[in-house]
Amino acid sequence: MIISPHKRKLAGFVEALKETSVLDFKVAYFNNRLKLQKLVYLAEAQGIKLGYGNSYNMYIHGPYSPNLAEDYYKIDSVPHVETVNLTDEFTRLVKGKSEEWLELAATALMIRKRYPEIDENHIIKLVRSGKPWAEEETLRAILAELRT
């Protein structure tokens, strides 16, 4: 059986998340799948290349990659994992963050990537148009944290 490099990297990323106490991924749990989708998106945005960067679309809970979803259902069968080193910056950014924070952060980053010419106020308006429950102050704090 041929295992794609993406699956090997994903398996290594999942191991690294567990080792750094960011996420002990269990595919059976929706919240784990949601978190992994956002963590991979944020990792790619921070330069950790996992191979899913161009496969994301905007869905109800923010950026979602069908290719990633297909792969994480199969990573238990990956015999040779590729080591992925998480940066301290990435680990500090995401460790202990809630599903809500990850969803809002990934959504804001995707909007910024798609519309680089718009300012922070417009990013916040676009995020809140799809997520009216999101507080403006929370989004400003998330955007500030993403800048550091």
N, C-alpha and C positions, 0 to 999 in steps of 0.2 A: 504494500500500500504506500502510495506517495503522499507525504504530508507537506502541505504548503508552508513556505517560510513564514507567512502571516500567522498560521496556527502555532508554529514553534515559538515565535516572538510573543504571541498572545499568552501562551502557556507560561512563558518566562515572566511576562508582565504580571500575570495573576499570582505567580509565586512571589515576586518582589512585593506586591501589594500585601500579601499575607505576612511576609518577613518583616515589613515595616509597620505592621499593625494598622494599615490603612483599610484593608478589606479582606476578610476571609471568604472568598467567593464561593457561593453555592448556587448553581444554576437553577435549582428548584424554586428559589425565592425571587419573586418579581422585583422586590426592592434591591436585591443584589444585582440583577440584570440591569436595572435602571442605573444603579451606581456605576457599574462597569462601563456602560455605554458612555456616561459622562466623563468618567475617569480617563478612558481611552481618548476621548475628544480633547480633554484638557491637556493630557500628556502630549498628544500630537501638536497642540498649539504651543507647547513649551519646548518643542524640538525633539521629543522622544519619539522616534519614527517607528511606528508599529505596522504601517501599511494600510491604514483605514482612512487616512485624511481626506481623500476625495470621494468617499462612499457615503457620506452623511447627507441626510435630508432633514428638514424641520418637521417634527411631529408634535403631538400633544404635550409630551414631557420634554421637549427640546430636541437637540440633535440626536438622530438615530441612524445607525448603519445596519441595513439588512445583512451585509456581508459579515460584519462583526457578530451579529446574532447567530448567523449560521455557524460561524466558527466556535463561539463559546459553548454551543451545545455539544461540540465534539472534542473539546480540549482534553478531556479525561483520557482519550485514546492516543494522545501524542506521546510517542516513546522517547524522543530526544528533544528536550526543551532548550530553547535558545536563551541564554542569560540576558536579562534586561536590567540595566542599572538605572534606578530612579535617581534623579538629581535631588539634592537636599532642598532646593527651591521648590520643586514639585511636591515633595513629601510634606514640607511645611505648609504649602498652599492647601492641600486637600485632606490632610490627616485630621480626623475628628469632625469633618464637615457633614452636615445633614444631606439627605436626598434633595431637599428643597434648595439648599445652597448650591449643590452641584448642578441641579437643573437650571437655576437662574444664571449661574456663572457660564455654563456651556451655551445657553441660549444667547446671552449677551455677547459672548465671543463670536458665535456664529453670525449674529447680526453685524457685528463690527467687521468681520471678515468679508461678508457679502456687500456691505455698504461702507467702505472705508472713508468716504467723504462726509458722513454724518457725525454730528457731535454727540456727546454723552447724553444730553437731554432727549435727543431723538431716539437714541438706543433705548433709553428707559421707557419712552412712550411706546416703542415697538414691542418691547418685552411685555409691558403691562397690557397691551392690546390683546395679546394671547394668553396672558396670565394676570387677570385683573386682581387676583388675591395678593400679588407681589407688592409690597410697600416700596414707595419711592426711596425712602431712607435706606432700606435694606439693599436695594439695587445700587445706590450710590456707594455704599460701603463695599459691596462686592466688586464693583468696577475699580474702586481705589485699591483694593487688595490685589486685583488682577494686574494693576499697573506696577506694583512693587516687585 
